[in-house]
Amino acid sequence: MLARVAKLEAQRAAPRSPVEIVYGSMEAFAELAEADIAAGKLDSIDFPIIINCLRKWHRDGLWAGWTKQANRVWER
């Protein structure tokens, strides 16, 4: 019975975004990206904009409207 309840609770839980799955959280991703910006590995003009766009994508749940295809490309 407990296993069944756990399964139902897992199904009700909000789905995790791809960023959460890979990095644990959006903020963890942003911290890594900002460190790479400071180290000169990522563009210091464009990548902060990309981070902000990804934050909105994550916060608003827009990622849920996209699916991962077999070739690993996200499509709407």
N, CA, C and O atoms as CSV, one atom per row, in Angstrom:
chain,resi,resn,atom,element,x,y,z
A,1,MET,N,N,0.812,-1.187,0.000
A,1,MET,CA,C,0.000,0.000,0.000
A,1,MET,C,C,0.863,1.262,0.000
A,1,MET,O,O,0.558,2.224,-0.705
A,2,LEU,N,N,1.941,1.258,0.792
A,2,LEU,CA,C,2.826,2.425,0.832
A,2,LEU,C,C,3.485,2.672,-0.515
A,2,LEU,O,O,3.667,3.819,-0.924
A,3,ALA,N,N,3.841,1.600,-1.199
A,3,ALA,CA,C,4.449,1.747,-2.522
A,3,ALA,C,C,3.464,2.384,-3.490
A,3,ALA,O,O,3.843,3.205,-4.326
A,4,ARG,N,N,2.221,2.007,-3.373
A,4,ARG,CA,C,1.195,2.573,-4.247
A,4,ARG,C,C,0.990,4.061,-3.959
A,4,ARG,O,O,0.858,4.862,-4.885
A,5,VAL,N,N,0.964,4.426,-2.691
A,5,VAL,CA,C,0.828,5.831,-2.310
A,5,VAL,C,C,2.034,6.632,-2.808
A,5,VAL,O,O,1.878,7.736,-3.331
A,6,ALA,N,N,3.223,6.078,-2.645
A,6,ALA,CA,C,4.433,6.761,-3.119
A,6,ALA,C,C,4.381,6.973,-4.620
A,6,ALA,O,O,4.784,8.025,-5.116
A,7,LYS,N,N,3.887,5.978,-5.347
A,7,LYS,CA,C,3.773,6.099,-6.806
A,7,LYS,C,C,2.785,7.202,-7.177
A,7,LYS,O,O,3.056,7.997,-8.077
A,8,LEU,N,N,1.648,7.256,-6.493
A,8,LEU,CA,C,0.661,8.303,-6.763
A,8,LEU,C,C,1.210,9.690,-6.438
A,8,LEU,O,O,0.971,10.642,-7.181
A,9,GLU,N,N,1.936,9.808,-5.341
A,9,GLU,CA,C,2.529,11.099,-4.989
A,9,GLU,C,C,3.570,11.517,-6.010
A,9,GLU,O,O,3.663,12.697,-6.348
A,10,ALA,N,N,4.348,10.580,-6.503
A,10,ALA,CA,C,5.358,10.894,-7.518
A,10,ALA,C,C,4.701,11.375,-8.803
A,10,ALA,O,O,5.227,12.262,-9.476
A,11,GLN,N,N,3.561,10.800,-9.147
A,11,GLN,CA,C,2.859,11.221,-10.353
A,11,GLN,C,C,2.270,12.624,-10.202
A,11,GLN,O,O,2.167,13.365,-11.179
A,12,ARG,N,N,1.884,12.985,-8.978
A,12,ARG,CA,C,1.323,14.317,-8.734
A,12,ARG,C,C,2.379,15.396,-8.624
A,12,ARG,O,O,2.071,16.576,-8.792
A,13,ALA,N,N,3.610,15.021,-8.347
A,13,ALA,CA,C,4.683,16.005,-8.184
A,13,ALA,C,C,4.905,16.747,-9.501
A,13,ALA,O,O,4.766,16.185,-10.588
A,14,ALA,N,N,5.248,17.997,-9.371
A,14,ALA,CA,C,5.515,18.806,-10.562
A,14,ALA,C,C,6.696,18.210,-11.325
A,14,ALA,O,O,7.699,17.833,-10.720
A,15,PRO,N,N,6.580,18.124,-12.638
A,15,PRO,CA,C,7.694,17.591,-13.415
A,15,PRO,C,C,8.906,18.512,-13.326
A,15,PRO,O,O,8.776,19.729,-13.193
A,16,ARG,N,N,10.061,17.915,-13.401
A,16,ARG,CA,C,11.303,18.686,-13.314
A,16,ARG,C,C,11.726,19.132,-14.701
A,16,ARG,O,O,11.575,18.395,-15.676
A,17,SER,N,N,12.255,20.337,-14.781
A,17,SER,CA,C,12.723,20.852,-16.061
A,17,SER,C,C,14.036,20.175,-16.436
A,17,SER,O,O,14.700,19.602,-15.572
A,18,PRO,N,N,14.422,20.231,-17.706
A,18,PRO,CA,C,15.697,19.661,-18.126
A,18,PRO,C,C,16.883,20.275,-17.381
A,18,PRO,O,O,17.868,19.587,-17.110
A,19,VAL,N,N,16.794,21.561,-17.050
A,19,VAL,CA,C,17.873,22.219,-16.313
A,19,VAL,C,C,17.996,21.614,-14.917
A,19,VAL,O,O,19.107,21.364,-14.449
A,20,GLU,N,N,16.872,21.376,-14.250
A,20,GLU,CA,C,16.896,20.754,-12.928
A,20,GLU,C,C,17.442,19.335,-12.988
A,20,GLU,O,O,18.190,18.915,-12.105
A,21,ILE,N,N,17.076,18.609,-14.011
A,21,ILE,CA,C,17.537,17.226,-14.148
A,21,ILE,C,C,19.047,17.178,-14.309
A,21,ILE,O,O,19.710,16.349,-13.684
A,22,VAL,N,N,19.598,18.053,-15.135
A,22,VAL,CA,C,21.039,18.024,-15.422
A,22,VAL,C,C,21.858,18.710,-14.332
A,22,VAL,O,O,22.894,18.187,-13.923
A,23,TYR,N,N,21.406,19.882,-13.852
A,23,TYR,CA,C,22.216,20.697,-12.933
A,23,TYR,C,C,21.703,20.724,-11.495
A,23,TYR,O,O,22.386,21.248,-10.616
A,24,GLY,N,N,20.527,20.178,-11.237
A,24,GLY,CA,C,19.971,20.186,-9.889
A,24,GLY,C,C,19.023,21.346,-9.653
A,24,GLY,O,O,18.000,21.187,-8.986
A,25,SER,N,N,19.351,22.510,-10.190
A,25,SER,CA,C,18.476,23.680,-10.088
A,25,SER,C,C,18.910,24.716,-11.114
A,25,SER,O,O,20.013,24.656,-11.657
A,26,MET,N,N,18.027,25.655,-11.361
A,26,MET,CA,C,18.361,26.737,-12.297
A,26,MET,C,C,19.491,27.584,-11.738
A,26,MET,O,O,20.375,28.020,-12.475
A,27,GLU,N,N,19.460,27.815,-10.425
A,27,GLU,CA,C,20.506,28.635,-9.812
A,27,GLU,C,C,21.875,27.955,-9.872
A,27,GLU,O,O,22.894,28.627,-10.034
A,28,ALA,N,N,21.902,26.632,-9.744
A,28,ALA,CA,C,23.180,25.914,-9.863
A,28,ALA,C,C,23.735,26.082,-11.271
A,28,ALA,O,O,24.937,26.286,-11.444
A,29,PHE,N,N,22.865,25.998,-12.281
A,29,PHE,CA,C,23.303,26.213,-13.661
A,29,PHE,C,C,23.820,27.642,-13.834
A,29,PHE,O,O,24.875,27.857,-14.431
A,30,ALA,N,N,23.070,28.617,-13.309
A,30,ALA,CA,C,23.464,30.017,-13.456
A,30,ALA,C,C,24.816,30.279,-12.791
A,30,ALA,O,O,25.643,31.008,-13.339
A,31,GLU,N,N,25.045,29.697,-11.627
A,31,GLU,CA,C,26.333,29.872,-10.944
A,31,GLU,C,C,27.482,29.303,-11.772
A,31,GLU,O,O,28.532,29.933,-11.895
A,32,LEU,N,N,27.287,28.121,-12.336
A,32,LEU,CA,C,28.333,27.529,-13.181
A,32,LEU,C,C,28.581,28.388,-14.422
A,32,LEU,O,O,29.725,28.622,-14.811
A,33,ALA,N,N,27.500,28.849,-15.030
A,33,ALA,CA,C,27.640,29.675,-16.224
A,33,ALA,C,C,28.325,30.999,-15.901
A,33,ALA,O,O,29.173,31.458,-16.667
A,34,GLU,N,N,27.968,31.617,-14.777
A,34,GLU,CA,C,28.592,32.888,-14.394
A,34,GLU,C,C,30.076,32.699,-14.085
A,34,GLU,O,O,30.881,33.590,-14.361
A,35,ALA,N,N,30.445,31.561,-13.520
A,35,ALA,CA,C,31.862,31.276,-13.285
A,35,ALA,C,C,32.601,31.127,-14.614
A,35,ALA,O,O,33.736,31.583,-14.751
A,36,ASP,N,N,31.957,30.488,-15.592
A,36,ASP,CA,C,32.577,30.351,-16.920
A,36,ASP,C,C,32.658,31.701,-17.638
A,36,ASP,O,O,33.590,31.940,-18.405
A,37,ILE,N,N,31.695,32.573,-17.392
A,37,ILE,CA,C,31.754,33.921,-17.970
A,37,ILE,C,C,32.961,34.657,-17.378
A,37,ILE,O,O,33.740,35.276,-18.103
A,38,ALA,N,N,33.103,34.580,-16.054
A,38,ALA,CA,C,34.224,35.250,-15.377
A,38,ALA,C,C,35.565,34.696,-15.830
A,38,ALA,O,O,36.555,35.425,-15.887
A,39,ALA,N,N,35.599,33.398,-16.155
A,39,ALA,CA,C,36.846,32.766,-16.604
A,39,ALA,C,C,37.111,33.002,-18.090
A,39,ALA,O,O,38.154,32.598,-18.605
A,40,GLY,N,N,36.178,33.648,-18.777
A,40,GLY,CA,C,36.357,33.935,-20.196
A,40,GLY,C,C,35.986,32.775,-21.105
A,40,GLY,O,O,36.286,32.811,-22.299
A,41,LYS,N,N,35.344,31.755,-20.569
A,41,LYS,CA,C,34.947,30.595,-21.380
A,41,LYS,C,C,33.643,30.840,-22.138
A,41,LYS,O,O,33.403,30.232,-23.181
A,42,LEU,N,N,32.804,31.732,-21.611
A,42,LEU,CA,C,31.545,32.087,-22.256
A,42,LEU,C,C,31.524,33.589,-22.507
A,42,LEU,O,O,32.161,34.358,-21.787
A,43,ASP,N,N,30.801,33.989,-23.515
A,43,ASP,CA,C,30.735,35.396,-23.905
A,43,ASP,C,C,30.108,36.237,-22.801
A,43,ASP,O,O,29.036,35.915,-22.290
A,44,SER,N,N,30.789,37.315,-22.443
A,44,SER,CA,C,30.334,38.150,-21.327
A,44,SER,C,C,29.189,39.093,-21.703
A,44,SER,O,O,28.578,39.695,-20.820
A,45,ILE,N,N,28.895,39.229,-22.971
A,45,ILE,CA,C,27.785,40.082,-23.398
A,45,ILE,C,C,26.537,39.238,-23.654
A,45,ILE,O,O,25.458,39.549,-23.149
A,46,ASP,N,N,26.685,38.192,-24.425
A,46,ASP,CA,C,25.526,37.394,-24.818
A,46,ASP,C,C,25.052,36.409,-23.755
A,46,ASP,O,O,23.847,36.224,-23.585
A,47,PHE,N,N,25.979,35.773,-23.035
A,47,PHE,CA,C,25.542,34.677,-22.168
A,47,PHE,C,C,24.723,35.124,-20.961
A,47,PHE,O,O,23.841,34.374,-20.543
A,48,PRO,N,N,24.957,36.302,-20.371
A,48,PRO,CA,C,24.032,36.735,-19.306
A,48,PRO,C,C,22.590,36.877,-19.812
A,48,PRO,O,O,21.646,36.622,-19.065
A,49,ILE,N,N,22.419,37.276,-21.060
A,49,ILE,CA,C,21.085,37.368,-21.660
A,49,ILE,C,C,20.489,35.974,-21.791
A,49,ILE,O,O,19.309,35.768,-21.507
A,50,ILE,N,N,21.305,35.021,-22.220
A,50,ILE,CA,C,20.846,33.640,-22.357
A,50,ILE,C,C,20.433,33.084,-20.998
A,50,ILE,O,O,19.411,32.407,-20.887
A,51,ILE,N,N,21.218,33.366,-19.972
A,51,ILE,CA,C,20.871,32.903,-18.624
A,51,ILE,C,C,19.522,33.463,-18.200
A,51,ILE,O,O,18.691,32.732,-17.661
A,52,ASN,N,N,19.293,34.753,-18.436
A,52,ASN,CA,C,18.011,35.364,-18.061
A,52,ASN,C,C,16.853,34.754,-18.846
A,52,ASN,O,O,15.770,34.552,-18.295
A,53,CYS,N,N,17.070,34.460,-20.123
A,53,CYS,CA,C,16.027,33.818,-20.929
A,53,CYS,C,C,15.721,32.422,-20.392
A,53,CYS,O,O,14.559,32.027,-20.300
A,54,LEU,N,N,16.763,31.684,-20.040
A,54,LEU,CA,C,16.560,30.348,-19.480
A,54,LEU,C,C,15.866,30.408,-18.123
A,54,LEU,O,O,15.058,29.537,-17.799
A,55,ARG,N,N,16.176,31.429,-17.332
A,55,ARG,CA,C,15.480,31.596,-16.046
A,55,ARG,C,C,13.980,31.789,-16.271
A,55,ARG,O,O,13.164,31.180,-15.579
A,56,LYS,N,N,13.619,32.628,-17.231
A,56,LYS,CA,C,12.200,32.852,-17.535
A,56,LYS,C,C,11.573,31.575,-18.076
A,56,LYS,O,O,10.462,31.220,-17.683
A,57,TRP,N,N,12.257,30.890,-18.958
A,57,TRP,CA,C,11.794,29.624,-19.536
A,57,TRP,C,C,11.519,28.623,-18.416
A,57,TRP,O,O,10.521,27.902,-18.437
A,58,HIS,N,N,12.424,28.597,-17.443
A,58,HIS,CA,C,12.296,27.685,-16.314
A,58,HIS,C,C,11.189,28.130,-15.361
A,58,HIS,O,O,10.336,27.325,-14.987
A,59,ARG,N,N,11.197,29.401,-14.967
A,59,ARG,CA,C,10.229,29.944,-14.003
A,59,ARG,C,C,8.796,29.821,-14.517
A,59,ARG,O,O,7.894,29.450,-13.766
A,60,ASP,N,N,8.588,30.129,-15.789
A,60,ASP,CA,C,7.242,30.122,-16.363
A,60,ASP,C,C,6.790,28.730,-16.807
A,60,ASP,O,O,5.652,28.553,-17.241
A,61,GLY,N,N,7.674,27.755,-16.698
A,61,GLY,CA,C,7.318,26.385,-17.087
A,61,GLY,C,C,7.164,26.194,-18.584
A,61,GLY,O,O,6.507,25.251,-19.025
A,62,LEU,N,N,7.765,27.081,-19.372
A,62,LEU,CA,C,7.632,26.986,-20.826
A,62,LEU,C,C,8.278,25.724,-21.394
A,62,LEU,O,O,7.912,25.265,-22.476
A,63,TRP,N,N,9.230,25.172,-20.665
A,63,TRP,CA,C,9.903,23.954,-21.122
A,63,TRP,C,C,8.929,22.789,-21.239
A,63,TRP,O,O,9.180,21.856,-22.002
A,64,ALA,N,N,7.831,22.821,-20.505
A,64,ALA,CA,C,6.885,21.702,-20.514
A,64,ALA,C,C,6.160,21.568,-21.853
A,64,ALA,O,O,5.600,20.510,-22.142
A,65,GLY,N,N,6.160,22.606,-22.663
A,65,GLY,CA,C,5.516,22.546,-23.970
A,65,GLY,C,C,6.409,21.975,-25.052
A,65,GLY,O,O,5.993,21.849,-26.204
A,66,TRP,N,N,7.610,21.636,-24.698
A,66,TRP,CA,C,8.573,21.104,-25.662
A,66,TRP,C,C,8.850,19.653,-25.327
A,66,TRP,O,O,8.759,19.246,-24.169
A,67,THR,N,N,9.185,18.880,-26.331
A,67,THR,CA,C,9.509,17.470,-26.111
A,67,THR,C,C,10.879,17.151,-26.685
A,67,THR,O,O,11.326,17.767,-27.653
A,68,LYS,N,N,11.520,16.198,-26.082
A,68,LYS,CA,C,12.827,15.780,-26.550
A,68,LYS,C,C,12.629,14.665,-27.572
A,68,LYS,O,O,12.023,13.635,-27.275
A,69,GLN,N,N,13.137,14.880,-28.752
A,69,GLN,CA,C,12.997,13.899,-29.815
A,69,GLN,C,C,14.130,12.878,-29.732
A,69,GLN,O,O,15.089,13.059,-28.982
A,70,ALA,N,N,14.008,11.825,-30.496
A,70,ALA,CA,C,14.996,10.743,-30.482
A,70,ALA,C,C,16.391,11.245,-30.836
A,70,ALA,O,O,17.384,10.702,-30.352
A,71,ASN,N,N,16.475,12.268,-31.671
A,71,ASN,CA,C,17.780,12.790,-32.073
A,71,ASN,C,C,18.302,13.852,-31.117
A,71,ASN,O,O,19.252,14.565,-31.438
A,72,ARG,N,N,17.680,13.961,-29.936
A,72,ARG,CA,C,18.081,14.861,-28.867
A,72,ARG,C,C,17.842,16.334,-29.157
A,72,ARG,O,O,18.447,17.195,-28.518
A,73,VAL,N,N,16.976,16.632,-30.103
A,73,VAL,CA,C,16.617,18.017,-30.413
A,73,VAL,C,C,15.267,18.307,-29.769
A,73,VAL,O,O,14.336,17.510,-29.886
A,74,TRP,N,N,15.163,19.432,-29.097
A,74,TRP,CA,C,13.897,19.813,-28.467
A,74,TRP,C,C,13.007,20.452,-29.511
A,74,TRP,O,O,13.420,21.375,-30.213
A,75,GLU,N,N,11.786,19.958,-29.612
A,75,GLU,CA,C,10.840,20.501,-30.573
A,75,GLU,C,C,9.523,20.808,-29.893
A,75,GLU,O,O,9.158,20.176,-28.902
A,76,ARG,N,N,8.819,21.775,-30.429
A,76,ARG,CA,C,7.526,22.160,-29.876
A,76,ARG,C,C,6.448,21.281,-30.432
A,76,ARG,O,O,5.278,21.446,-30.087
